[in-house]
Structure formats: C-alpha cells, structure tokens
Amino acid sequence: VGLRAAKRALRLGHGLDLRAGLEVEDAAWRSVAFSGDRAEGVAAFNEKRPPQWPGE
C-alpha cells in the first residue's frame, strides 16, 4: 500500500507547483496512514510477530 501510494504521488506530483504537489503528497499520506496495512504493522510490532499484510 505504501509503495503504491509513493509511486502514484511521484507520478502525479511531477511537474506540479508546490501547493499542488503538497496536496498530492497529503492524499498519499492519508491513504497510507489510515490503511489496514498500517494497523496490521503496528499490531504485529506490538505483539512481536510477523505481519500478515491485508493489502488494503
């Protein structure tokens, strides 16, 4: 999820002015920060187990 969002932000943000680029970056961050993968990563870390990425 994170890599997909980063690639999309790079693709969409290339050549934009600062304000538009920051909007693309913010959208990418929000899509990752509230994803199922993030929740699973935090839970796996806290439980000291390998993560089972849901891909969402």
C-alpha positions as CSV (number, residue, x, y, z in Angstrom):
1,V,0.0,0.0,0.0
2,G,2.8,2.4,0.9
3,L,4.9,1.8,-2.1
4,R,1.8,2.1,-4.4
5,A,0.9,5.4,-2.8
6,A,4.5,6.7,-3.1
7,K,4.7,5.8,-6.8
8,R,1.4,7.4,-7.5
9,A,2.4,10.6,-5.7
10,L,5.6,10.7,-7.7
11,R,3.8,10.2,-11.0
12,L,1.1,12.7,-10.2
13,G,3.3,15.2,-8.5
14,H,6.0,15.5,-11.1
15,G,5.9,19.0,-12.6
16,L,3.3,20.4,-10.3
17,D,3.8,23.7,-8.4
18,L,4.5,23.4,-4.6
19,R,0.9,23.8,-3.5
20,A,-0.5,21.1,-5.9
21,G,2.4,18.8,-5.1
22,L,1.8,19.1,-1.4
23,E,-1.9,18.2,-2.0
24,V,-0.8,15.1,-3.8
25,E,1.6,14.2,-1.0
26,D,-1.1,14.7,1.6
27,A,-3.6,12.5,-0.2
28,A,-0.9,9.8,-0.5
29,W,-0.1,10.1,3.2
30,R,-3.7,9.9,4.2
31,S,-4.3,6.8,2.1
32,V,-1.4,5.0,3.9
33,A,-1.8,6.4,7.5
34,F,-5.3,5.1,7.9
35,S,-4.9,1.8,6.0
36,G,-5.4,-1.7,7.1
37,D,-1.7,-2.4,6.4
38,R,-0.6,0.3,8.9
39,A,-2.9,-1.1,11.6
40,E,-1.6,-4.6,11.0
41,G,2.0,-3.4,11.1
42,V,1.6,-1.7,14.4
43,A,-0.3,-4.7,15.9
44,A,2.3,-7.1,14.6
45,F,5.1,-5.0,16.1
46,N,3.4,-4.7,19.5
47,E,2.7,-8.4,19.5
48,K,6.3,-9.3,18.3
49,R,5.1,-11.3,15.4
50,P,5.5,-11.1,11.6
51,P,2.8,-9.0,9.9
52,Q,0.1,-10.5,7.7
53,W,-0.4,-7.7,5.2
54,P,-4.1,-7.4,4.1
55,G,-3.1,-5.2,1.2
56,E,-5.7,-2.5,2.0
